[in-house]
């Protein structure tokens, strides 16, 4: 078995990743909706995430308190500068993980689906290794 402290630290890291995973998914989706349609509405977010509108409204409230989004009742949702930077960072992580999975032979659909979970939990060191591998073995 692993060292007790090391194992506890690993589990703590996973718990912390779960706490930020939801915020990252929301800001990334909001950025994608704004880029694609010019706005992000709670109804669209709910449909794309497969959750109820009250769940979206509650989460958007939390994201507002965290300074990631701005929203008025019955209006679209917008990213703050901090939210936009987080969304861009998340999108880049996603692209690297998908690229890595594609480089090792995973098909596009599976790579996209699997990246949704991996991107939130991979360390910066591992992400950098993924990126090095992608650059050394371009898809052909």
Residue, then its C-alpha position, 0 to 999 in steps of 0.5 A: x500500500x502507498x504511504x499514508x500521507x501520500x495517499x491522503x494527499x492524492x485523495x485530497x487533490x481529487x476532492x479539490x479537483x471535483x470542487x472546481x470541475x463544475x465551475x470549469x465546465x460551466x465557464x467553458x460552456x458559457x464561453x462556447x455558447x457566447x462564441x457560437x451564438x452571441x449569448x449564453x442563456x440558462x435554458x441553453x446551458x441546462x439542455x447542454x449539461x442535461x440538468x434542470x434550469x433551477x440547477x443552472x440558476x443556482x450554479x450561476x449564482x455561485x459563479x457570480x459570487x466567485x466573480x466568474x460570471x455576470x448575470x441579471x434576472x431574465x438576461x443572458x449570462x456573461x463571463x467576467x475577465x476572470x471567467x473568460x481566462x478560466x474558460x480559455x485555460x480549460x479549453x486549452x487543457x481539453x484540447x491537449x488531453x484530446x490531442x494526447x488521446x488521439x496521438x495514442x490511437x483513440x478515436x475522435x468521439x471517444x477522445x472528446x468524451x474521455x477528455x471531459x473527465x481527464x482534463x479536470x484531474x490531470x496535473x500540470x506536469x502530466x499535461x506538459x508531458x501530454x503536450x510534448x508527446x503530441x508535438x513529437x508525434x503529430x497526427x497523420 
